[in-house]
Each structure stands twice: as structure tokens, then as C-alpha cells.
């Protein structure tokens, strides 16, 4: 079975929340440079820097990341 379209789902996300998730994952988990991530996702380095900064602030504040939600609920979970 050819899984090329399945791989593209992860490598070329089209939905905004998934793109944000993949950008942050590439930075925090893979340790990739922001400029490389920006080039892969068609963003500016400043946009990636902003996403990283904002995510760090959300984690410090104990807020739920913006791309997590309860599919049976009405949207993102309340910050705990």
C-alpha cells in the first residue's frame, strides 16, 4: 500500500491548528532551527519565533495548548 498521502498529512498540514502543532513539535521535540522550520512550513522566521514564545508563555501559565480540544465538547478545554 502506498502511504504517500498519509505521510503528506503530517508533513504538509493544511489546517491551522495542525500546522501550529507541527511547527512547535519540530522545534521542541526535534530541536530543529527556527529558520528551517519556517522554510518547511512557508512561514517567516519571526512567525515561528512568535509561536514558540507564545507557547512557552501558555505552558508557564498552565493554559491548555490551542490545538488540544475535546472532540465531544464545544471546543478547547478550559485552562486548568
C-alpha positions in Angstrom: 0.0 0.0 0.0 1.3 3.4 -0.9 1.2 5.7 2.2 2.4 8.8 0.4 -0.9 10.7 1.0 -0.8 9.6 4.7 2.7 11.0 5.1 1.7 14.2 3.4 -1.0 14.7 6.1 1.8 15.0 8.7 4.5 16.7 6.5 2.3 19.2 4.7 -0.5 20.1 7.1 -3.2 22.4 5.8 -5.3 23.1 8.9 -4.1 26.0 11.0 -4.1 24.1 14.3 -2.2 21.1 12.9 0.3 23.4 11.3 0.9 25.2 14.6 1.3 21.8 16.3 3.8 20.5 13.7 5.8 23.7 13.9 6.1 23.5 17.7 6.8 19.8 17.6 9.6 20.4 15.1 11.2 23.0 17.4 10.7 21.4 20.9 10.9 17.7 20.1 13.2 17.6 17.0 15.3 20.5 18.1 15.3 22.0 14.6 16.4 25.6 13.9 13.5 28.1 13.6 14.7 29.1 10.1 14.5 25.5 8.8 11.0 25.1 10.3 9.9 28.4 8.8 11.1 27.3 5.3 9.4 23.9 5.6 6.0 25.4 6.5 6.2 28.5 4.4 6.4 30.9 7.3 8.7 33.7 8.3 11.3 33.0 11.0 9.6 35.8 13.0 6.3 33.8 12.9 7.9 30.7 14.2 9.6 32.7 16.9 6.3 34.1 17.9 4.6 30.7 18.0 7.4 29.4 20.2 7.3 32.4 22.5 3.5 32.3 22.9 3.5 28.5 23.5 6.2 28.9 26.2 4.0 31.6 27.9 0.9 29.4 27.7 2.8 26.5 29.3 4.2 28.7 32.1 0.7 30.0 32.7 -0.7 26.5 32.9 -3.0 27.0 29.9 -4.1 24.3 27.6 -2.3 24.4 24.2 -4.5 25.9 21.5 -4.5 22.8 19.4 -6.0 20.4 22.0 -9.7 20.1 22.4 -12.3 17.5 23.4 -14.0 16.3 20.2 -17.2 15.6 22.2 -17.1 19.1 23.8 -17.7 22.6 22.5 -14.1 23.4 21.7 -10.8 23.8 23.5 -10.7 22.8 27.2 -10.7 25.3 29.9 -7.3 26.1 31.3 -6.7 24.0 34.4 
